[in-house]
Amino acid sequence: MNKNLKDIICRLKISLKEDPNGIIVGELNEGISGIEFEFNSVHLTQYISFLEKTNGARCGAIDFWTYEELPDNQYRVSEFPEFINRWLEIGQVVYKPLFIDKFSGSLILIKDEGRFQEFESLDTFLLSFVFGKNYELIVPYVEKEEWFQFLIRNETMSFL
């Protein structure tokens, strides 16, 4: 995880705590250490860094599971049997599963009718879509969406 992203997460954690509506807007949990996976996790370095910074998050319509919740949230991978050993569900976007590819580190967002959108890396996805202006490309009706308005108020998008 790059320094800019770490700084954004730290700043937003503080802003959420100070905001009277922070609990409604989103949640960036405390990070954890000692993360271990049953498989070779060389391509999950960014994801492990993310969990160390914030173990799970709720960013408007985007949810990231906590490390402890991961085992209970793998049932949707079975809808894609060809990827069952390759993908790990790490969250959801507007209730659509968000997977990380264990062999490349890329993210896969399932769209309607089994189509999917691939993102180069977790860091790119976080900077551009979770904390950036591209949030509106994957979440509808952002003009009324609390998280997007929170990002604007906190000038997060001006850093990207």
DSSP file (Angstrom, degrees, kcal/mol; ACC not computed):
  #  RESIDUE AA STRUCTURE BP1 BP2  ACC     N-H-->O    O-->H-N    N-H-->O    O-->H-N    TCO  KAPPA ALPHA  PHI   PSI    X-CA   Y-CA   Z-CA
    1    1 A M              0   0    0      0, 0.0     2,-0.0     0, 0.0    46,-0.0   0.000 360.0 360.0 360.0 130.7    0.0    0.0    0.0
    2    2 A N     >  -     0   0    0      1,-0.1     4,-2.0     4,-0.0     3,-0.2  -0.322 360.0-112.1 -78.7 162.7    1.5    3.3   -1.0
    3    3 A K  H  > S+     0   0    0      1,-0.2     4,-2.7     2,-0.2     5,-0.2   0.868 114.3  57.0 -61.3 -41.1    2.0    6.2    1.4
    4    4 A N  H  > S+     0   0    0      1,-0.2     4,-2.2     2,-0.2    -1,-0.2   0.913 109.0  46.8 -57.6 -44.0   -0.7    8.5   -0.2
    5    5 A L  H  > S+     0   0    0      2,-0.2     4,-2.4    -3,-0.2    -1,-0.2   0.903 110.8  51.2 -66.9 -41.9   -3.3    5.8    0.4
    6    6 A K  H  X S+     0   0    0     -4,-2.0     4,-2.3     1,-0.2    -2,-0.2   0.910 110.8  49.7 -59.9 -42.4   -2.2    5.2    4.0
    7    7 A D  H  X S+     0   0    0     -4,-2.7     4,-2.6     2,-0.2    -2,-0.2   0.904 109.5  50.9 -64.0 -42.1   -2.5    9.0    4.6
    8    8 A I  H  X S+     0   0    0     -4,-2.2     4,-2.8     2,-0.2     5,-0.2   0.935 110.8  48.4 -61.3 -46.7   -6.0    9.1    3.1
    9    9 A I  H  X S+     0   0    0     -4,-2.4     4,-2.3     1,-0.2    -2,-0.2   0.923 112.6  48.2 -61.2 -44.9   -7.2    6.3    5.3
   10   10 A C  H  X S+     0   0    0     -4,-2.3     4,-1.8     1,-0.2    -1,-0.2   0.927 113.6  47.1 -60.7 -45.4   -5.7    7.8    8.4
   11   11 A R  H  X S+     0   0    0     -4,-2.6     4,-2.4     1,-0.2    -2,-0.2   0.905 113.0  48.2 -64.6 -42.2   -7.3   11.2    7.6
   12   12 A L  H  X S+     0   0    0     -4,-2.8     4,-2.7     2,-0.2    -1,-0.2   0.851 106.5  57.1 -69.9 -33.5  -10.7    9.7    6.8
   13   13 A K  H  X S+     0   0    0     -4,-2.3     4,-1.7    -5,-0.2    -1,-0.2   0.934 110.6  44.7 -58.7 -45.4  -10.7    7.6   10.0
   14   14 A I  H  X S+     0   0    0     -4,-1.8     4,-2.0     1,-0.2    -2,-0.2   0.929 113.1  50.2 -64.1 -46.3  -10.2   10.9   12.0
   15   15 A S  H  X S+     0   0    0     -4,-2.4     4,-1.9     1,-0.2    -2,-0.2   0.883 108.7  52.2 -62.1 -39.4  -12.9   12.7   10.0
   16   16 A L  H  < S+     0   0    0     -4,-2.7     6,-0.3     1,-0.2    -1,-0.2   0.893 110.0  48.9 -64.2 -38.6  -15.4    9.9   10.4
   17   17 A K  H  < S+     0   0    0     -4,-1.7    -1,-0.2     1,-0.2    -2,-0.2   0.860 115.2  44.3 -67.7 -35.1  -14.9   10.0   14.2
   18   18 A E  H  < S+     0   0    0     -4,-2.0    -2,-0.2    -5,-0.1    -1,-0.2   0.749  94.0  91.3 -81.2 -25.0  -15.3   13.8   14.3
   19   19 A D  S >< S-     0   0    0     -4,-1.9     3,-2.2    -5,-0.2     4,-0.3  -0.582  72.1-143.5 -75.8 125.1  -18.3   13.8   12.0
   20   20 A P  T 3  S+     0   0    0      0, 0.0     3,-0.3     0, 0.0    -1,-0.1   0.786 105.9  42.1 -59.4 -26.1  -21.6   13.6   13.9
   21   21 A N  T >> S+     0   0    0      1,-0.2     4,-2.2     2,-0.1     3,-1.2   0.212  81.6 116.5-100.8  13.6  -23.0   11.5   11.1
   22   22 A G  H <> S+     0   0    0     -3,-2.2     4,-2.5     1,-0.3    -1,-0.2   0.847  70.9  54.3 -52.8 -42.2  -19.8    9.5   10.8
   23   23 A I  H 34 S+     0   0    0     -4,-0.3    -1,-0.3    -3,-0.3    -2,-0.1   0.803 112.2  45.5 -65.6 -28.1  -21.4    6.2   11.8
   24   24 A I  H <4 S+     0   0    0     -3,-1.2    -1,-0.2     1,-0.1    -2,-0.2   0.866 113.3  50.3 -77.8 -39.1  -24.0    6.6    9.0
   25   25 A V  H  < S-     0   0    0     -4,-2.2    35,-0.9     1,-0.2     2,-0.3   0.924 121.7 -60.0 -68.6 -48.8  -21.5    7.7    6.4
   26   26 A G  E  <  -A   59   0A   0     -4,-2.5     2,-0.3    33,-0.2    33,-0.2  -0.982  39.6-120.2 179.4-178.4  -19.0    4.9    6.8
   27   27 A E  E     -A   58   0A   0     31,-2.8    31,-3.0    -2,-0.3     2,-0.5  -0.954   9.2-171.4-153.1 128.8  -16.6    3.0    8.9
   28   28 A L  E     -A   57   0A   0     -2,-0.3    29,-0.2    29,-0.2     3,-0.1  -0.942  28.0-148.6-119.7 104.8  -12.8    2.3    8.7
   29   29 A N        -     0   0    0     27,-1.6     2,-0.1    -2,-0.5    27,-0.1  -0.093  25.4 -86.8 -70.0 167.3  -12.0   -0.2   11.4
   30   30 A E        -     0   0    0     24,-0.2    25,-1.5    25,-0.1    24,-0.2  -0.460  51.5-111.6 -68.2 148.5   -8.7   -0.5   13.3
   31   31 A G        -     0   0    0     22,-0.6     2,-0.3    23,-0.3    21,-0.3  -0.259  27.3-147.2 -77.8 169.0   -6.1   -2.6   11.5
   32   32 A I        -     0   0    0     19,-1.5     2,-0.3    -2,-0.0     3,-0.2  -0.860   2.7-147.9-130.6 166.9   -4.8   -6.0   12.6
   33   33 A S        +     0   0    0     -2,-0.3    15,-0.0     1,-0.1     0, 0.0  -0.775  68.4  56.6-126.5 175.2   -1.5   -7.8   12.4
   34   34 A G        +     0   0    0     -2,-0.3     2,-0.4     1,-0.2    -1,-0.1   0.815  65.3 173.7  73.9  31.3   -0.6  -11.5   12.1
   35   35 A I        +     0   0    0     -3,-0.2     2,-0.4    13,-0.1    -1,-0.2  -0.573   2.0 174.6 -77.0 128.0   -2.6  -12.1    9.0
   36   36 A E        -     0   0    0     -2,-0.4     2,-0.3    12,-0.0     0, 0.0  -0.998  14.7-161.3-135.7 139.3   -2.1  -15.6    7.5
   37   37 A F        -     0   0    0     -2,-0.4     4,-0.1     2,-0.3    -2,-0.0  -0.853  27.0-126.5-114.6 155.2   -3.7  -17.3    4.5
   38   38 A E  S    S+     0   0    0     -2,-0.3     2,-0.2     2,-0.1    -1,-0.1   0.637  94.2  55.0 -72.2 -14.1   -3.8  -21.0    3.8
   39   39 A F  S    S-     0   0    0      1,-0.1     2,-0.3     2,-0.0    -2,-0.3  -0.707 108.4 -74.9-117.2 166.5   -2.4  -20.3    0.3
   40   40 A N        -     0   0    0     -2,-0.2     3,-0.3     1,-0.1    -2,-0.1  -0.463  44.8-170.0 -61.8 121.7    0.6  -18.5   -1.0
   41   41 A S    >   +     0   0    0     -2,-0.3     3,-1.9     1,-0.2     7,-0.2   0.034  44.7 122.0-109.2  26.8   -0.2  -14.8   -0.6
   42   42 A V  G >  S+     0   0    0      1,-0.3     3,-0.7     2,-0.2    -1,-0.2   0.838  80.9  47.7 -58.9 -32.6    2.6  -13.2   -2.5
   43   43 A H  G 3  S+     0   0    0     59,-0.5    -1,-0.3    -3,-0.3     3,-0.2   0.404 102.0  66.2 -88.9   3.7    0.0  -11.4   -4.8
   44   44 A L  G <>  +     0   0    0     -3,-1.9     4,-2.9     1,-0.1     5,-0.2   0.147  62.2 114.8-107.6  18.6   -2.1  -10.3   -1.8
   45   45 A T  H <> S+     0   0    0     -3,-0.7     4,-2.3     1,-0.2     5,-0.2   0.906  78.8  46.9 -56.6 -46.0    0.5   -7.9   -0.4
   46   46 A Q  H  > S+     0   0    0     -3,-0.2     4,-2.1     1,-0.2    -1,-0.2   0.899 113.3  49.5 -64.4 -39.5   -1.7   -4.8   -1.0
   47   47 A Y  H  > S+     0   0    0      2,-0.2     4,-2.4     1,-0.2    -2,-0.2   0.914 110.4  49.2 -66.5 -42.3   -4.7   -6.6    0.5
   48   48 A I  H  X S+     0   0    0     -4,-2.9     4,-2.0     1,-0.2    -2,-0.2   0.909 110.8  51.0 -62.6 -41.8   -2.8   -7.6    3.6
   49   49 A S  H  X S+     0   0    0     -4,-2.3     4,-1.2    -5,-0.2    -1,-0.2   0.883 108.6  52.6 -61.3 -38.7   -1.5   -4.0    4.0
   50   50 A F  H  X S+     0   0    0     -4,-2.1     4,-3.6     1,-0.2     3,-0.5   0.933 109.1  48.2 -62.5 -46.8   -5.1   -2.8    3.7
   51   51 A L  H  < S+     0   0    0     -4,-2.4   -19,-1.5     1,-0.2    -1,-0.2   0.844 108.9  54.4 -63.4 -33.1   -6.2   -5.2    6.5
   52   52 A E  H  < S+     0   0    0     -4,-2.0   -21,-0.3   -21,-0.3    -1,-0.2   0.784 116.3  38.5 -69.9 -26.0   -3.3   -4.0    8.6
   53   53 A K  H  < S+     0   0    0     -4,-1.2   -22,-0.6    -3,-0.5     2,-0.3   0.852 139.3   3.7 -89.9 -41.8   -4.5   -0.4    8.2
   54   54 A T     <  -     0   0    0     -4,-3.6     2,-1.8   -24,-0.2    -1,-0.3  -0.844  65.6-149.1-149.6 107.6   -8.3   -1.1    8.4
   55   55 A N  S    S-     0   0    0    -25,-1.5    11,-0.2    -2,-0.3   -25,-0.1  -0.571  79.4 -20.2 -80.2  86.0   -9.6   -4.5    9.1
   56   56 A G  S    S-     0   0    0     -2,-1.8   -27,-1.6     9,-0.3     2,-0.3   0.107  74.0-155.6  89.4 151.7  -12.8   -4.3    7.2
   57   57 A A  E     -AB  28  64A   0      7,-1.9     7,-3.0   -29,-0.2     2,-0.5  -0.993  19.2-148.4-159.0 153.2  -14.6   -1.1    6.1
   58   58 A R  E     +AB  27  63A   0    -31,-3.0   -31,-2.8    -2,-0.3     2,-0.6  -0.952  21.6 173.3-126.2 110.1  -17.9    0.3    5.1
   59   59 A C  E >   -AB  26  62A   0      3,-3.5     3,-1.5    -2,-0.5     2,-0.4  -0.746  61.2 -76.2-119.9  79.9  -17.5    3.1    2.5
   60   60 A G  T 3  S-     0   0    0    -35,-0.9    -1,-0.1    -2,-0.6    70,-0.0  -0.524 117.2  -4.2  65.4-121.0  -21.0    4.0    1.4
   61   61 A A  T 3  S+     0   0    0     -2,-0.4    33,-3.0    -3,-0.1     2,-0.5   0.316 122.1  86.7 -87.2   7.8  -22.2    1.3   -0.9
   62   62 A I  E <   -BC  59  93A   0     -3,-1.5    -3,-3.5    31,-0.2     2,-0.4  -0.945  57.6-174.2-113.6 124.2  -18.8   -0.5   -0.8
   63   63 A D  E     -BC  58  92A   0     29,-2.9    29,-2.3    -2,-0.5     2,-0.5  -0.928  11.0-162.9-116.6 140.7  -18.1   -3.0    2.0
   64   64 A F  E     -BC  57  91A   0     -7,-3.0    -7,-1.9    -2,-0.4    27,-0.3  -0.993  25.0-126.3-118.7 127.2  -14.8   -4.8    2.7
   65   65 A W        -     0   0    0     25,-2.5    -9,-0.3    -2,-0.5     2,-0.1  -0.333  24.1-113.2 -67.8 150.4  -15.1   -7.9    5.0
   66   66 A T     >  -     0   0    0    -11,-0.2     4,-1.0   -10,-0.1     3,-0.5  -0.398  31.5-106.4 -72.7 162.4  -13.0   -8.1    8.1
   67   67 A Y  T >4 S+     0   0    0      1,-0.2     3,-0.6     2,-0.2    -1,-0.1   0.888 123.2  52.5 -56.4 -40.4  -10.3  -10.8    8.1
   68   68 A E  T 34 S+     0   0    0      1,-0.2     4,-0.3     2,-0.1    -1,-0.2   0.789 107.4  52.0 -68.8 -27.9  -12.4  -12.8   10.5
   69   69 A E  T >> S+     0   0    0     -3,-0.5     4,-0.8     1,-0.2     3,-0.6   0.645  84.7  90.1 -82.7 -15.6  -15.5  -12.6    8.3
   70   70 A L  G X< S+     0   0    0     -4,-1.0     3,-1.6    -3,-0.6    -1,-0.2   0.894  82.6  52.0 -51.8 -50.6  -13.7  -13.9    5.2
   71   71 A P  G >4 S+     0   0    0      0, 0.0     3,-0.8     0, 0.0    -1,-0.2   0.863 110.7  48.9 -57.9 -35.2  -14.4  -17.6    5.7
   72   72 A D  G <4 S+     0   0    0     -3,-0.6     3,-0.3    -4,-0.3    -2,-0.2   0.558 107.6  56.6 -80.3  -7.6  -18.1  -17.0    6.1
   73   73 A N  G << S+     0   0    0     -3,-1.6    -1,-0.2    -4,-0.8     3,-0.2  -0.037  77.8  90.4-115.4  31.1  -18.3  -14.8    2.9
   74   74 A Q    X>  +     0   0    0     -3,-0.8     3,-1.1     1,-0.1     4,-0.5   0.366  54.5  98.3-104.2   4.2  -16.9  -17.2    0.3
   75   75 A Y  G >4 S+     0   0    0     -3,-0.3     3,-0.8     1,-0.2     4,-0.2   0.791  76.5  59.2 -65.7 -28.4  -20.3  -18.8   -0.7
   76   76 A R  G >4 S+     0   0    0      1,-0.2     3,-1.4    -3,-0.2    -1,-0.2   0.699  89.1  72.2 -77.2 -16.2  -20.7  -16.6   -3.8
   77   77 A V  G X4 S+     0   0    0     -3,-1.1     3,-2.3     1,-0.3     6,-0.3   0.846  85.2  68.7 -61.7 -32.1  -17.4  -17.8   -5.3
   78   78 A S  G << S+     0   0    0     -3,-0.8    -1,-0.3    -4,-0.5    -2,-0.2   0.677  83.4  70.9 -64.0 -16.4  -19.2  -21.1   -6.0
   79   79 A E  G <  S+     0   0    0     -3,-1.4    -1,-0.3     1,-0.3    -2,-0.2   0.627 101.9  46.9 -71.1 -12.0  -21.3  -19.3   -8.6
   80   80 A F  S X  S+     0   0    0     -3,-2.3     3,-2.6    -4,-0.2     4,-0.4  -0.648  70.9 175.1-128.3  72.4  -18.1  -19.2  -10.7
   81   81 A P  G >  S+     0   0    0      0, 0.0     3,-0.9     0, 0.0     4,-0.3   0.769  75.9  62.5 -56.7 -29.4  -16.8  -22.8  -10.4
   82   82 A E  G 3  S+     0   0    0      1,-0.2     3,-0.1     2,-0.1    -4,-0.1   0.686 112.7  37.1 -69.1 -15.6  -13.9  -22.1  -12.8
   83   83 A F  G X> S+     0   0    0     -3,-2.6     4,-2.8    -6,-0.3     3,-1.5   0.282  80.6 111.5-115.8   8.3  -12.5  -19.5  -10.4
   84   84 A I  T <4 S+     0   0    0     -3,-0.9    -2,-0.1    -4,-0.4    -1,-0.1   0.814  87.6  37.3 -58.5 -33.3  -13.3  -21.2   -7.1
   85   85 A N  T 34 S+     0   0    0     -4,-0.3    -1,-0.3    -3,-0.1    -2,-0.1   0.491 120.9  48.4 -92.9  -4.1   -9.6  -21.9   -6.3
   86   86 A R  T <4 S+     0   0    0     -3,-1.5    16,-3.2    16,-0.1    17,-0.3   0.765  99.9  65.0-105.7 -33.7   -8.5  -18.5   -7.7
   87   87 A W  E  <  - D   0 101A   0     -4,-2.8     2,-0.4    14,-0.2    14,-0.2  -0.701  52.6-166.7-102.9 147.2  -10.8  -15.9   -6.3
   88   88 A L  E     - D   0 100A   0     12,-1.9    12,-2.4    -2,-0.3     2,-0.5  -0.995  24.6-130.7-126.6 121.8  -11.3  -14.7   -2.7
   89   89 A E  E     + D   0  99A   0     -2,-0.4    10,-0.3    10,-0.2   -16,-0.1  -0.629  32.4 168.9 -75.9 122.5  -14.4  -12.6   -1.9
   90   90 A I  E     -     0   0A   0      8,-2.6   -25,-2.5    -2,-0.5     2,-0.3   0.464  58.5 -44.8-111.7  -6.0  -13.2   -9.6    0.0
   91   91 A G  E     -CD  64  98A   0      7,-1.3     7,-2.6   -27,-0.3     2,-0.3  -0.970  57.3 -95.9 172.4-157.7  -16.3   -7.4    0.0
   92   92 A Q  E     -CD  63  97A   0    -29,-2.3   -29,-2.9    -2,-0.3     2,-0.5  -0.993   7.7-146.5-154.4 155.3  -19.1   -6.1   -2.1
   93   93 A V  E >  S-CD  62  96A   0      3,-2.7     3,-2.0    -2,-0.3   -31,-0.2  -0.983  92.1 -18.9-126.0 116.7  -20.2   -3.1   -4.1
   94   94 A V  T 3  S-     0   0    0    -33,-3.0    -1,-0.1    -2,-0.5   -32,-0.1   0.915 129.5 -53.9  47.1  48.0  -23.9   -2.4   -4.0
   95   95 A Y  T 3  S+     0   0    0    -34,-0.4    -1,-0.3     1,-0.2   -33,-0.1   0.518 112.9 122.8  67.2   9.4  -24.4   -6.0   -2.9
   96   96 A K  E <  S-D   93   0A   0     -3,-2.0    -3,-2.7     1,-0.1    -1,-0.2  -0.859  71.0-102.4 -97.4 135.1  -22.4   -7.4   -5.9
   97   97 A P  E     -D   92   0A   0      0, 0.0    13,-2.2     0, 0.0     2,-0.5  -0.218  27.2-154.9 -63.6 144.0  -19.4   -9.5   -4.9
   98   98 A L  E     -DE  91 109A   0     -7,-2.6    -8,-2.6    11,-0.2    -7,-1.3  -0.982  17.5-173.0-118.8 118.8  -15.9   -8.1   -5.0
   99   99 A F  E     -DE  89 108A   0      9,-3.1     9,-2.7    -2,-0.5     2,-0.4  -0.767  18.1-145.4-111.5 154.5  -13.2  -10.7   -5.4
  100  100 A I  E     -DE  88 107A   0    -12,-2.4   -12,-1.9    -2,-0.3     2,-0.7  -0.975  24.1-125.4-114.4 137.2   -9.4  -10.6   -5.4
  101  101 A D  E >>  -D   87   0A   0      5,-3.1     4,-2.9    -2,-0.4     3,-0.9  -0.725  14.0-153.5 -81.5 116.9   -7.5  -12.9   -7.7
  102  102 A K  T 34 S+     0   0    0    -16,-3.2   -59,-0.5    -2,-0.7    -1,-0.2   0.691  92.2  48.3 -65.5 -19.1   -5.1  -14.8   -5.5
  103  103 A F  T 34 S+     0   0    0    -17,-0.3    -1,-0.2   -60,-0.1   -16,-0.1   0.564 128.2  17.2-101.0 -10.2   -2.7  -15.4   -8.4
  104  104 A S  T <4 S-     0   0    0     -3,-0.9    -2,-0.2     2,-0.2     3,-0.1   0.574  88.8-125.9-131.7 -22.3   -2.5  -11.8   -9.8
  105  105 A G     <  +     0   0    0     -4,-2.9    17,-0.5     1,-0.3    -3,-0.1   0.412  63.5 136.6  84.9  -2.2   -3.8   -9.4   -7.1
  106  106 A S        -     0   0    0     -5,-0.2    -5,-3.1    15,-0.2     2,-0.3  -0.382  51.5-124.6 -75.0 159.0   -6.3   -7.9   -9.5
  107  107 A L  E     -EF 100 119A   0     12,-2.1    12,-2.7    -7,-0.2     2,-0.5  -0.801  16.8-158.9-104.8 147.3   -9.9   -7.2   -8.3
  108  108 A I  E     -EF  99 118A   0     -9,-2.7    -9,-3.1    -2,-0.3     2,-0.5  -0.987   1.8-165.2-128.9 121.4  -13.0   -8.5  -10.0
  109  109 A L  E     -EF  98 117A   0      8,-3.0     8,-2.7    -2,-0.5     2,-0.4  -0.930  19.3-135.6-106.1 123.2  -16.4   -6.9   -9.5
  110  110 A I  E     - F   0 116A   0    -13,-2.2     6,-0.3    -2,-0.5   -17,-0.1  -0.645  25.2-171.0 -80.2 129.3  -19.3   -9.0  -10.6
  111  111 A K    >   -     0   0    0      4,-4.0     3,-0.8    -2,-0.4    -1,-0.0  -0.312  40.4 -49.9-103.4-169.6  -21.9   -7.0  -12.6
  112  112 A D  G >  S+     0   0    0      1,-0.2     3,-1.7     2,-0.2    -1,-0.2  -0.286 120.4  14.5 -64.1 149.7  -25.3   -8.0  -13.7
  113  113 A E  G 3  S-     0   0    0      1,-0.3    -1,-0.2    -3,-0.1     3,-0.1   0.793 131.3 -62.8  55.9  35.4  -25.9  -11.3  -15.6
  114  114 A G  G <  S+     0   0    0     -3,-0.8    -1,-0.3     1,-0.2    -2,-0.2   0.445  97.1 137.4  76.4  -1.4  -22.5  -12.7  -14.6
  115  115 A R    <   -     0   0    0     -3,-1.7    -4,-4.0    -5,-0.1     2,-0.3  -0.419  36.4-158.5 -70.9 155.3  -20.5  -10.0  -16.4
  116  116 A F  E     -F  110   0A   0     -6,-0.3     2,-0.4    -3,-0.1    -6,-0.2  -0.971  17.3-144.2-139.6 158.0  -17.5   -8.7  -14.5
  117  117 A Q  E     -F  109   0A   0     -8,-2.7    -8,-3.0    -2,-0.3     2,-0.4  -0.967  20.0-149.3-117.9 131.5  -15.2   -5.7  -14.4
  118  118 A E  E     -F  108   0A   0     -2,-0.4     2,-0.4   -10,-0.2   -10,-0.2  -0.837   5.8-160.5-107.3 141.0  -11.5   -6.2  -13.6
  119  119 A F  E     -F  107   0A   0    -12,-2.7   -12,-2.1    -2,-0.4     3,-0.1  -0.940  23.9-125.9-119.1 141.3   -9.3   -3.7  -11.8
  120  120 A E  S    S-     0   0    0     -2,-0.4     2,-0.3   -14,-0.2    -1,-0.1   0.862  80.7 -18.1 -54.7 -45.4   -5.5   -3.7  -11.9
  121  121 A S     >  -     0   0    0    -15,-0.2     4,-2.1     1,-0.1   -15,-0.2  -0.972  61.5-104.5-158.2 165.8   -4.9   -3.8   -8.2
  122  122 A L  H  > S+     0   0    0    -17,-0.5     4,-3.1    -2,-0.3     5,-0.2   0.924 118.6  53.9 -63.5 -44.9   -6.5   -3.1   -4.8
  123  123 A D  H  > S+     0   0    0      1,-0.2     4,-2.7     2,-0.2     5,-0.2   0.920 109.7  47.7 -57.1 -44.8   -4.5    0.2   -4.4
  124  124 A T  H  > S+     0   0    0      1,-0.2     4,-2.6     2,-0.2     5,-0.4   0.926 113.1  48.5 -61.5 -45.3   -5.8    1.4   -7.8
  125  125 A F  H  X>S+     0   0    0     -4,-2.1     4,-2.5     2,-0.2     5,-1.6   0.923 113.5  46.9 -61.7 -45.6   -9.3    0.5   -6.8
  126  126 A L  I  <>S+     0   0    0     -4,-3.1     5,-2.9     3,-0.2     4,-0.4   0.948 116.4  43.0 -62.3 -49.9   -9.1    2.2   -3.4
  127  127 A L  I  <5S+     0   0    0     -4,-2.7    -2,-0.2    -5,-0.2    -1,-0.2   0.911 126.5  29.9 -64.4 -43.7   -7.6    5.4   -4.8
  128  128 A S  I  <5S+     0   0    0     -4,-2.6     6,-1.7    -5,-0.2     7,-0.4   0.860 133.9  20.4 -88.3 -37.3   -9.8    5.8   -7.8
  129  129 A F  I  <5S+     0   0    0     -4,-2.5    -3,-0.2    -5,-0.4     9,-0.1   0.799 127.2  36.5-109.4 -35.1  -13.1    4.2   -6.9
  130  130 A V  I   <S+     0   0    0     -5,-1.6    -3,-0.2    -4,-0.4    -4,-0.2   0.904 137.0  16.2 -86.0 -44.6  -13.5    4.0   -3.1
  131  131 A F  S   <S+     0   0    0     -5,-2.9     2,-0.2    -6,-0.3    -4,-0.1   0.308 120.6  68.8-109.5   6.5  -11.8    7.3   -2.1
  132  132 A G  S >  S-     0   0    0     -6,-0.3     3,-1.7    -7,-0.2     4,-0.2  -0.612  94.1 -89.1-125.7-179.2  -11.8    9.0   -5.5
  133  133 A K  T >  S+     0   0    0      1,-0.3     3,-1.1    -2,-0.2    -4,-0.1   0.689 112.2  72.6 -65.6 -20.4  -14.1   10.5   -8.1
  134  134 A N  T >>  +     0   0    0     -6,-1.7     3,-1.8     1,-0.2     4,-0.6   0.509  69.4  93.1 -75.5  -1.7  -14.6    7.2  -10.0
  135  135 A Y  H X> S+     0   0    0     -3,-1.7     4,-1.5    -7,-0.4     3,-1.5   0.896  79.7  59.6 -51.5 -40.6  -16.8    6.1   -7.1
  136  136 A E  H <4 S+     0   0    0     -3,-1.1    -1,-0.3     1,-0.3    -2,-0.2   0.651  94.0  64.9 -67.7 -14.2  -19.7    7.5   -9.1
  137  137 A L  H <4 S+     0   0    0     -3,-1.8    -1,-0.3     1,-0.1    -2,-0.2   0.694 115.2  27.4 -80.4 -18.8  -18.9    5.1  -12.0
  138  138 A I  H << S+     0   0    0     -3,-1.5    -2,-0.2    -4,-0.6    -1,-0.1   0.511 117.9  58.8-119.0  -8.8  -19.7    2.0   -9.8
  139  139 A V  S  < S-     0   0    0     -4,-1.5     3,-0.4    -5,-0.2    -1,-0.2  -0.986  78.5-135.7-124.1 124.2  -22.3    3.4   -7.4
  140  140 A P  S    S+     0   0    0      0, 0.0    -3,-0.1     0, 0.0    -2,-0.0  -0.341  77.3  18.8 -76.5 158.6  -25.5    5.0   -8.7
  141  141 A Y    >   +     0   0    0     -5,-0.1     3,-1.6     1,-0.1     4,-0.3   0.863  64.8 166.3  57.2  46.8  -27.1    8.2   -7.5
  142  142 A V  G >   +     0   0    0     -3,-0.4     3,-0.9     1,-0.3     7,-0.2   0.722  63.2  76.6 -67.0 -20.4  -24.0    9.7   -5.8
  143  143 A E  G 3  S+     0   0    0      1,-0.3    -1,-0.3     5,-0.1    -2,-0.1   0.767 108.8  31.2 -62.7 -21.7  -25.5   13.1   -5.5
  144  144 A K  G <  S+     0   0    0     -3,-1.6     2,-0.5     5,-0.0    -1,-0.3   0.341  95.1 113.6-110.5   2.9  -27.6   11.7   -2.6
  145  145 A E    <>  -     0   0    0     -3,-0.9     4,-2.1    -4,-0.3     5,-0.2  -0.662  58.3-149.2 -86.7 123.2  -25.0    9.2   -1.4
  146  146 A E  H  > S+     0   0    0     -2,-0.5     4,-2.3     1,-0.2    -1,-0.1   0.872  93.6  51.4 -60.1 -43.0  -23.5   10.0    2.0
  147  147 A W  H  > S+     0   0    0      2,-0.2     4,-2.4     1,-0.2    -1,-0.2   0.930 110.2  48.5 -63.3 -45.5  -20.0    8.5    1.4
  148  148 A F  H  > S+     0   0    0      1,-0.2     4,-1.9     2,-0.2    -1,-0.2   0.911 112.9  48.0 -62.4 -42.2  -19.5   10.4   -1.8
  149  149 A Q  H  X S+     0   0    0     -4,-2.1     4,-2.6     1,-0.2    -1,-0.2   0.868 109.5  54.2 -65.9 -36.1  -20.6   13.7   -0.2
  150  150 A F  H  X S+     0   0    0     -4,-2.3     4,-2.0     2,-0.2    -2,-0.2   0.912 106.9  51.0 -61.6 -44.2  -18.3   12.9    2.7
  151  151 A L  H  <>S+     0   0    0     -4,-2.4     5,-2.0     2,-0.2     6,-0.5   0.898 110.8  48.8 -61.3 -40.8  -15.3   12.5    0.3
  152  152 A I  H ><5S+     0   0    0     -4,-1.9     3,-1.5     1,-0.2    -2,-0.2   0.942 110.8  49.8 -64.2 -47.4  -16.2   15.9   -1.3
  153  153 A R  H 3<5S+     0   0    0     -4,-2.6    -1,-0.2     1,-0.3    -2,-0.2   0.845 113.5  46.6 -59.9 -34.0  -16.4   17.6    2.1
  154  154 A N  T 3<5S-     0   0    0     -4,-2.0    -1,-0.3    -5,-0.2    -2,-0.2   0.322 106.4-129.1 -93.0   7.5  -13.0   16.1    3.1
  155  155 A E  T X 5 +     0   0    0     -3,-1.5     3,-0.6    -4,-0.1     4,-0.4   0.767  58.8 145.2  52.8  30.9  -11.5   17.1   -0.3
  156  156 A T  G > < +     0   0    0     -5,-2.0     3,-1.6     1,-0.2     4,-0.3   0.897  65.0  57.6 -63.4 -40.4  -10.2   13.5   -0.7
  157  157 A M  G >  S+     0   0    0     -6,-0.5     3,-1.0     1,-0.3    -1,-0.2   0.733  94.2  65.9 -67.5 -21.4  -10.7   13.7   -4.5
  158  158 A S  G <  S+     0   0    0     -3,-0.6    -1,-0.3     1,-0.2    -2,-0.2   0.689  95.9  58.6 -73.2 -16.1   -8.4   16.7   -4.8
  159  159 A F  G <         0   0    0     -3,-1.6    -1,-0.2    -4,-0.4    -2,-0.2   0.590 360.0 360.0 -85.0 -10.7   -5.5   14.6   -3.7
  160  160 A L    <         0   0    0     -3,-1.0    -1,-0.2    -4,-0.3    -2,-0.2   0.433 360.0 360.0-102.0 360.0   -5.9   12.1   -6.6
